[in-house]
């Protein structure tokens, strides 16, 4: 007689939607089959994983990563990128459409990216499509193939060559939002004013100011707030659902909060680097900490934590944007590639800075790192919470094991991180994706590369309503 279950995670403190409790989780065919305390006679499973002394969170869902395949796998590929996510307790990710060659702005390019990901990923994945000038007729085809939504830039994203992912001008943005609304889709926006940032950057460089402080000055908070305000105006006009990526300032969050109060279908994402680092860290660390929008001051950082605590910030994502080390080498910070490599550290940073240092409940951490991103991108039918019927995706956290992050610990293709040297008072002990163990502390990723494509369903209104909602 075969065992009742394939796997039992036994004796851990489990972060459930209604609170934390010591319990067991039974898994069958990659899905959570039962939650409760099982006696030895009831615990018939092929594998029993002892989680005593560990805390079990839902596997994180990172909806903002750049793995750059096809074409630029030398920057970061599906194998190295997903390995780093597994080491950080992430079990599902959504890859952004730019930086690949070609970018994911057509059904054909979408199929090509899926082909590159198949058999290469340690954990599950979904894909964003892109909105760029001239591809409005492609959006329906991208949606039909399961794209979770569409990404657009209000400022120039940068890049070289004929396959550049172009900025959406105002007409492209307005017409694209009408089409996305018709499709019942979601638009993810990088919101910074091109007019403001371009002019300020030109002035500063003309004056000979090209260091990190000059770069920070070229992308002020007003550039983010103006773009957010303009996008919200278009959303009111078109009815398009919006998700603002990597919001860096409280001023922008206030505009988004007001729009939510009006009833607009809008959500806000931020990244651990805006909650952990400041503009002073950017100057101290240098090129590895360059990002757009840039890091803000300490006062803003603490206000961002209050916004997270209150629920104004819906989603936490890494915006993992790697590049070869030589692209971070220049005396001119306007020429340096702007992107932070942080995929491996997202959940640990949120636990350390949010839960351990600021006392924020683990349920809130789970909501923002797993449930809310899954729901917003149409993946919550399988992902984002520890509930019967959902995929068996878990991050097992050991609060008794401390370590200092070293470059050698990083599983990225290029071992760059602004968090190198950061002291964590906890660690990820193990990660499971659909019941398969994909990572173990001390061993590393466990090969198998069973990650599967999970198509998105139409985005929900907001991110609350079930699971970890408060």
C-alpha positions as CSV (number, residue, x, y, z in Angstrom):
1,X,0.0,0.0,0.0
2,X,1.5,3.3,-1.1
3,X,1.9,6.2,1.4
4,X,-1.0,8.6,1.8
5,X,1.3,11.6,1.1
6,X,4.4,12.4,-0.9
7,X,5.8,14.8,1.7
8,X,5.1,16.0,5.2
9,X,6.7,19.2,6.6
10,X,6.5,18.3,10.2
11,X,6.6,20.4,13.4
12,X,7.3,23.9,12.1
13,X,5.8,27.2,13.1
14,X,3.7,27.8,10.0
15,X,2.7,31.3,8.8
16,X,-1.0,30.8,7.8
17,X,-3.4,33.4,6.6
18,X,-5.1,33.5,10.1
19,X,-1.9,33.5,12.1
20,X,1.2,31.5,13.0
21,X,0.8,28.0,14.6
22,X,2.9,24.9,15.1
23,X,1.5,22.4,12.7
24,X,2.3,19.9,9.9
25,X,1.7,20.3,6.2
26,X,1.0,17.3,4.0
27,X,1.7,17.4,0.3
28,X,0.4,15.2,-2.5
29,X,1.2,15.6,-6.2
30,X,2.9,18.9,-5.6
31,X,-0.2,20.4,-3.8
32,X,-1.0,21.1,-0.2
33,X,-3.3,18.2,0.7
34,X,-3.8,18.8,4.5
35,X,-2.7,21.1,7.3
36,X,-2.8,19.8,10.9
37,X,-1.1,17.8,13.5
38,X,-0.5,14.2,12.4
39,X,0.2,11.3,14.6
40,X,2.9,8.8,13.5
41,X,0.2,6.4,12.3
42,X,-1.4,9.2,10.2
43,X,1.9,10.6,8.9
44,X,2.4,8.1,6.1
45,X,4.6,9.8,3.5
46,X,7.4,9.0,1.2
47,X,9.4,11.8,2.8
48,X,9.1,13.6,6.1
49,X,11.0,16.8,6.5
50,X,11.7,17.7,10.1
51,X,10.9,21.4,10.5
52,X,11.0,21.5,14.3
53,X,12.5,24.8,15.4
54,X,11.9,26.4,12.0
55,X,9.3,28.8,10.7
56,X,7.5,28.0,7.5
57,X,6.5,30.9,5.2
58,X,4.8,30.7,1.9
59,X,7.4,30.6,-0.9
60,X,7.9,34.2,-2.0
61,X,6.6,35.4,-5.4
62,X,9.0,37.9,-6.9
63,X,7.1,39.6,-9.7
64,X,10.0,41.9,-10.8
65,X,13.2,40.2,-12.1
66,X,15.3,40.7,-15.2
67,X,16.9,37.4,-16.3
68,X,17.8,38.7,-19.8
69,X,17.3,35.6,-21.9
70,X,17.3,35.2,-24.8
71,X,20.4,37.0,-26.0
72,X,21.9,38.3,-22.8
73,X,22.2,35.3,-20.6
74,X,25.8,36.3,-19.9
75,X,24.2,39.1,-17.7
76,X,21.9,36.6,-15.9
77,X,20.1,33.6,-17.2
78,X,17.2,31.5,-16.0
79,X,19.4,28.9,-14.3
80,X,21.6,31.3,-12.3
81,X,18.8,33.7,-11.6
82,X,16.4,31.0,-10.4
83,X,19.1,29.4,-8.3
84,X,19.6,32.6,-6.4
85,X,15.9,33.0,-5.9
86,X,15.6,29.5,-4.5
87,X,18.4,30.3,-2.1
88,X,16.4,33.3,-0.9
89,X,13.1,31.5,-0.3
90,X,11.5,32.5,-3.6
91,X,9.5,29.8,-5.4
92,X,7.9,31.8,-8.2
93,X,9.1,34.7,-10.3
94,X,7.8,36.9,-13.1
95,X,10.4,37.9,-15.7
96,X,10.4,41.4,-17.2
97,X,10.2,41.9,-21.0
98,X,13.2,44.1,-21.5
99,X,17.0,43.4,-21.8
100,X,16.4,40.2,-23.8
101,X,17.1,40.0,-27.5
102,X,14.5,40.4,-28.7
103,X,12.5,42.0,-25.9
104,X,9.2,40.3,-25.1
105,X,6.9,42.6,-27.0
106,X,5.2,40.1,-29.4
107,X,3.8,36.6,-29.2
108,X,6.8,35.2,-31.1
109,X,9.2,36.8,-28.7
110,X,7.1,35.5,-25.8
111,X,7.4,31.9,-27.2
112,X,11.1,32.3,-27.6
113,X,11.6,33.3,-24.0
114,X,9.5,30.4,-22.8
115,X,11.6,28.1,-24.9
116,X,14.8,29.4,-23.2
117,X,13.2,29.0,-19.7
118,X,12.0,25.4,-20.2
119,X,14.2,23.0,-18.3
120,X,16.5,25.7,-17.1
121,X,14.7,27.1,-14.0
122,X,14.8,25.7,-10.5
123,X,11.5,27.3,-9.5
124,X,8.3,28.2,-11.2
125,X,7.9,31.3,-13.4
126,X,5.6,33.5,-15.4
127,X,6.3,36.3,-17.8
128,X,5.4,40.0,-18.4
129,X,4.7,41.3,-21.9
130,X,5.8,44.7,-22.9
131,X,4.1,47.9,-24.1
132,X,6.3,49.9,-26.5
133,X,5.6,52.3,-29.4
134,X,4.0,50.3,-32.3
135,X,3.1,47.1,-30.6
136,X,-0.5,47.8,-29.5
137,X,-1.8,45.1,-31.9
138,X,0.5,42.5,-30.2
139,X,-1.0,42.9,-26.7
140,X,-4.0,40.6,-27.2
141,X,-1.7,37.8,-28.4
142,X,0.6,38.2,-25.4
143,X,-2.4,38.1,-23.1
144,X,-3.7,34.9,-24.8
145,X,-0.4,33.2,-24.1
146,X,-0.7,33.9,-20.3
147,X,1.3,37.1,-19.9
148,X,0.5,38.4,-16.4
149,X,0.4,42.0,-17.7
150,X,2.4,44.5,-19.6
151,X,5.4,46.6,-18.6
152,X,6.0,50.1,-19.8
153,X,8.6,52.9,-19.1
154,X,7.7,56.6,-18.7
155,X,11.5,57.4,-18.8
156,X,14.1,55.9,-21.1
157,X,15.1,52.4,-19.9
158,X,18.5,52.5,-21.6
159,X,20.1,49.9,-23.7
160,X,21.8,49.6,-27.1
161,X,21.0,48.2,-30.5
162,X,17.9,47.8,-32.7
163,X,16.2,45.6,-30.1
164,X,16.0,48.3,-27.5
165,X,12.9,48.3,-25.3
166,X,11.6,51.9,-26.0
167,X,10.0,54.4,-23.7
168,X,6.2,54.7,-24.0
169,X,5.5,58.2,-25.1
170,X,2.2,59.8,-23.9
171,X,0.2,58.6,-27.0
172,X,1.6,55.1,-26.7
173,X,0.7,55.1,-23.0
174,X,-2.8,56.4,-23.5
175,X,-3.7,54.2,-26.4
176,X,-2.0,51.2,-24.8
177,X,-3.9,51.7,-21.6
178,X,-7.2,51.7,-23.5
179,X,-6.3,48.4,-25.1
180,X,-5.1,46.8,-21.9
181,X,-8.3,47.9,-20.2
182,X,-10.3,46.3,-23.0
183,X,-8.4,43.1,-22.5
184,X,-9.0,43.2,-18.7
185,X,-5.2,43.3,-18.2
186,X,-2.7,45.1,-16.0
187,X,-0.1,47.7,-16.8
188,X,3.1,47.8,-14.8
189,X,4.8,51.2,-14.9
190,X,8.2,52.5,-14.3
191,X,7.1,56.0,-13.3
192,X,9.7,58.8,-13.7
193,X,9.4,61.9,-15.8
194,X,11.7,61.7,-18.9
195,X,11.5,65.5,-19.4
196,X,12.7,66.2,-15.8
197,X,15.4,63.5,-15.6
198,X,16.8,64.1,-19.1
199,X,17.1,67.9,-18.6
200,X,18.7,67.6,-15.1
201,X,21.1,65.0,-16.2
202,X,22.2,67.1,-19.2
203,X,22.7,70.2,-17.0
204,X,24.8,68.3,-14.4
205,X,27.0,66.7,-17.0
206,X,27.5,70.0,-18.8
207,X,28.7,71.4,-15.4
208,X,31.2,68.5,-15.1
209,X,29.2,66.8,-12.3
210,X,29.2,63.1,-12.9
211,X,29.6,61.4,-9.6
212,X,27.0,59.4,-7.6
213,X,25.7,62.5,-5.9
214,X,25.1,64.2,-9.3
215,X,23.2,61.1,-10.5
216,X,21.0,61.2,-7.4
217,X,20.3,64.8,-8.0
218,X,19.2,64.2,-11.6
219,X,16.3,62.0,-10.5
220,X,14.5,63.9,-7.7
221,X,11.3,62.8,-6.0
222,X,9.3,65.2,-8.1
223,X,10.2,63.3,-11.3
224,X,8.6,60.2,-9.8
225,X,5.6,62.0,-8.3
226,X,4.8,63.8,-11.6
227,X,4.9,60.6,-13.6
228,X,2.7,58.8,-11.1
229,X,0.2,61.7,-11.2
230,X,0.1,61.6,-15.0
231,X,-0.4,57.9,-15.2
232,X,-3.2,58.1,-12.6
233,X,-4.9,60.7,-14.8
234,X,-4.7,58.3,-17.8
235,X,-6.0,55.5,-15.6
236,X,-9.1,57.6,-14.7
237,X,-9.7,58.2,-18.4
238,X,-9.2,54.7,-19.6
239,X,-10.1,52.4,-16.7
240,X,-6.8,50.6,-17.0
241,X,-5.6,48.7,-13.9
242,X,-2.1,50.0,-12.9
243,X,0.7,48.5,-10.9
244,X,3.5,51.0,-10.1
245,X,6.8,49.2,-9.8
246,X,9.7,50.1,-7.5
247,X,8.1,53.2,-5.9
248,X,10.8,55.0,-3.9
249,X,9.1,57.9,-2.2
250,X,6.4,58.6,0.2
251,X,5.2,61.5,-1.9
252,X,4.4,59.0,-4.8
253,X,2.7,56.6,-2.3
254,X,0.4,59.4,-1.1
255,X,-0.8,60.0,-4.7
256,X,-1.4,56.3,-5.1
257,X,-3.3,56.1,-1.8
258,X,-5.6,58.9,-2.8
259,X,-6.3,57.1,-6.1
260,X,-7.1,53.9,-4.2
261,X,-9.6,55.9,-2.1
262,X,-11.3,57.0,-5.3
263,X,-11.7,53.4,-6.3
264,X,-9.0,53.2,-8.9
265,X,-7.6,49.7,-9.6
266,X,-4.0,50.6,-8.6
267,X,-1.3,49.0,-6.5
268,X,2.2,50.0,-5.4
269,X,5.4,48.0,-5.3
270,X,8.6,48.8,-3.6
271,X,11.9,47.0,-3.2
272,X,14.1,46.0,-0.2
273,X,16.8,48.5,-1.3
274,X,14.4,51.5,-0.7
275,X,13.6,50.1,2.8
276,X,17.2,49.1,3.7
277,X,19.5,51.6,2.0
278,X,19.7,55.4,1.7
279,X,21.4,57.9,-0.6
280,X,24.3,58.0,1.8
281,X,24.7,54.2,1.2
282,X,24.6,54.8,-2.5
283,X,27.6,57.2,-2.2
284,X,29.4,54.8,0.1
285,X,28.8,51.6,-1.9
286,X,29.1,53.2,-5.3
287,X,28.1,51.7,-8.7
288,X,26.7,48.5,-7.3
289,X,24.0,50.6,-5.6
290,X,23.0,52.7,-8.6
291,X,19.3,52.2,-9.6
292,X,16.4,54.1,-11.0
293,X,14.6,55.6,-9.2
294,X,17.6,56.2,-7.0
295,X,18.0,55.6,-3.3
296,X,16.4,58.3,-1.1
297,X,17.3,59.9,2.2
298,X,17.0,58.3,5.7
299,X,13.8,60.2,6.6
300,X,12.0,58.9,3.5
301,X,13.2,55.4,4.3
302,X,11.6,55.4,7.7
303,X,8.4,56.8,6.3
304,X,8.4,54.1,3.7
305,X,8.5,51.6,6.5
306,X,5.5,53.2,8.1
307,X,3.7,53.0,4.7
308,X,4.6,49.3,4.6
309,X,3.3,48.7,8.1
310,X,0.0,50.5,7.2
311,X,-0.6,48.6,4.0
312,X,0.0,51.5,1.6
313,X,2.8,49.4,0.0
314,X,1.1,46.4,-1.5
315,X,4.0,44.4,-3.0
316,X,7.6,43.8,-2.3
317,X,9.8,42.7,-5.3
318,X,13.5,42.7,-5.9
319,X,13.8,44.5,-9.3
320,X,16.8,42.2,-9.8
321,X,18.7,44.0,-12.6
322,X,22.1,42.5,-13.1
323,X,24.9,43.2,-15.5
324,X,28.5,42.2,-16.2
325,X,31.0,43.9,-13.7
326,X,32.6,46.0,-16.4
327,X,29.3,47.8,-17.0
328,X,29.6,49.1,-13.4
329,X,33.1,50.6,-14.1
330,X,33.2,54.3,-15.0
331,X,34.0,57.6,-13.4
332,X,30.8,58.9,-15.0
333,X,27.9,57.6,-13.0
334,X,25.5,58.6,-15.8
335,X,27.2,56.0,-18.0
336,X,27.1,53.1,-15.4
337,X,24.4,50.5,-15.8
338,X,21.6,51.3,-13.4
339,X,20.5,48.1,-11.7
340,X,20.7,46.4,-8.3
341,X,21.2,42.6,-7.9
342,X,19.0,41.6,-5.0
343,X,16.9,38.6,-5.9
344,X,18.6,36.3,-3.3
345,X,18.1,38.8,-0.5
346,X,14.6,40.0,-0.8
347,X,12.8,37.8,1.7
348,X,15.8,37.8,4.2
349,X,16.0,41.6,4.1
350,X,12.2,41.9,4.8
351,X,12.4,39.5,7.7
352,X,15.5,41.1,9.2
353,X,14.6,44.8,8.7
354,X,10.8,44.4,9.0
355,X,10.1,41.6,11.4
356,X,13.2,41.3,13.6
357,X,14.2,45.0,13.8
358,X,10.8,46.7,13.6
359,X,8.4,44.0,15.0
360,X,6.2,43.7,11.9
361,X,4.2,40.5,11.9
362,X,5.3,37.7,9.7
363,X,1.8,37.5,8.3
364,X,2.3,41.0,6.9
365,X,5.7,40.0,5.4
366,X,4.0,37.0,3.8
367,X,1.2,39.1,2.4
368,X,3.6,41.5,0.7
369,X,6.2,39.0,-0.5
370,X,3.9,36.1,-1.5
371,X,0.1,36.5,-1.5
372,X,-0.3,40.1,-2.8
373,X,2.2,39.7,-5.8
374,X,0.5,36.4,-6.7
375,X,-2.9,37.9,-6.6
376,X,-2.0,41.0,-8.5
377,X,-0.5,39.0,-11.3
378,X,-3.2,36.4,-11.6
379,X,-1.2,33.6,-10.0
380,X,-3.0,33.2,-6.7
381,X,-5.1,30.4,-8.0
382,X,-1.9,28.3,-7.3
383,X,0.6,30.5,-5.5
384,X,1.1,32.9,-2.6
385,X,-0.3,31.3,0.5
386,X,-0.2,28.1,2.6
387,X,-3.7,26.8,2.0
388,X,-5.1,23.4,1.0
389,X,-5.2,23.2,-2.7
390,X,-2.4,25.6,-3.4
391,X,1.0,24.6,-4.7
392,X,3.3,23.3,-1.9
393,X,5.7,26.2,-2.0
394,X,7.6,26.9,1.3
395,X,10.5,28.9,2.6
396,X,11.8,27.4,5.9
397,X,13.5,30.0,8.1
398,X,15.9,29.4,10.9
399,X,15.9,32.2,13.4
400,X,18.7,30.6,15.4
401,X,21.2,30.7,12.6
402,X,23.0,33.9,11.8
403,X,25.5,34.7,9.0
404,X,27.2,37.6,7.2
405,X,26.4,37.7,3.5
406,X,29.6,37.3,1.5
407,X,30.1,37.5,-2.3
408,X,30.9,33.8,-2.4
409,X,27.4,33.1,-1.0
410,X,25.7,34.7,-4.0
411,X,24.4,32.4,-6.8
412,X,24.1,35.2,-9.4
413,X,26.2,34.9,-12.5
414,X,28.1,38.0,-11.3
415,X,28.6,38.1,-7.6
416,X,27.6,41.8,-7.1
417,X,25.3,42.9,-4.3
418,X,24.9,46.1,-2.2
419,X,24.1,43.7,0.7
420,X,27.5,42.1,0.7
421,X,28.7,42.3,4.3
422,X,25.2,42.6,5.7
423,X,24.7,40.6,9.0
424,X,21.6,38.5,9.1
425,X,20.4,37.0,12.4
426,X,18.5,34.3,10.6
427,X,18.9,32.2,7.5
428,X,16.9,30.3,4.9
429,X,17.2,26.6,5.9
430,X,15.3,25.1,3.0
431,X,13.1,26.0,0.0
432,X,10.4,23.8,-1.5
433,X,8.7,24.3,-4.8
434,X,5.6,22.2,-5.5
435,X,6.8,19.7,-2.9
436,X,10.3,19.4,-4.4
437,X,13.2,20.6,-2.2
438,X,15.1,23.0,-4.4
439,X,17.5,24.5,-1.8
440,X,19.1,23.4,1.4
441,X,21.4,25.5,3.5
442,X,25.0,24.2,3.4
443,X,24.2,22.2,0.3
444,X,23.0,24.9,-2.1
445,X,20.5,24.4,-4.9
446,X,19.4,20.8,-5.5
447,X,19.5,20.1,-9.2
448,X,16.5,18.9,-11.0
449,X,15.4,22.2,-12.6
450,X,11.7,21.3,-12.4
451,X,10.5,24.8,-12.6
452,X,7.3,25.2,-14.7
453,X,5.6,28.0,-16.5
454,X,2.5,29.2,-14.7
455,X,0.3,31.4,-16.9
456,X,-1.3,34.4,-15.4
457,X,-5.1,34.8,-15.1
458,X,-6.8,38.2,-15.3
459,X,-5.6,40.5,-12.6
460,X,-7.8,40.9,-9.5
461,X,-8.9,44.3,-8.3
462,X,-6.3,45.4,-5.8
463,X,-4.6,42.6,-3.8
464,X,-6.8,42.0,-0.8
465,X,-9.9,40.0,-0.2
466,X,-8.6,36.5,0.9
467,X,-5.6,34.8,2.4
468,X,-3.3,37.2,4.2
469,X,-5.5,40.2,4.0
470,X,-5.9,42.1,7.2
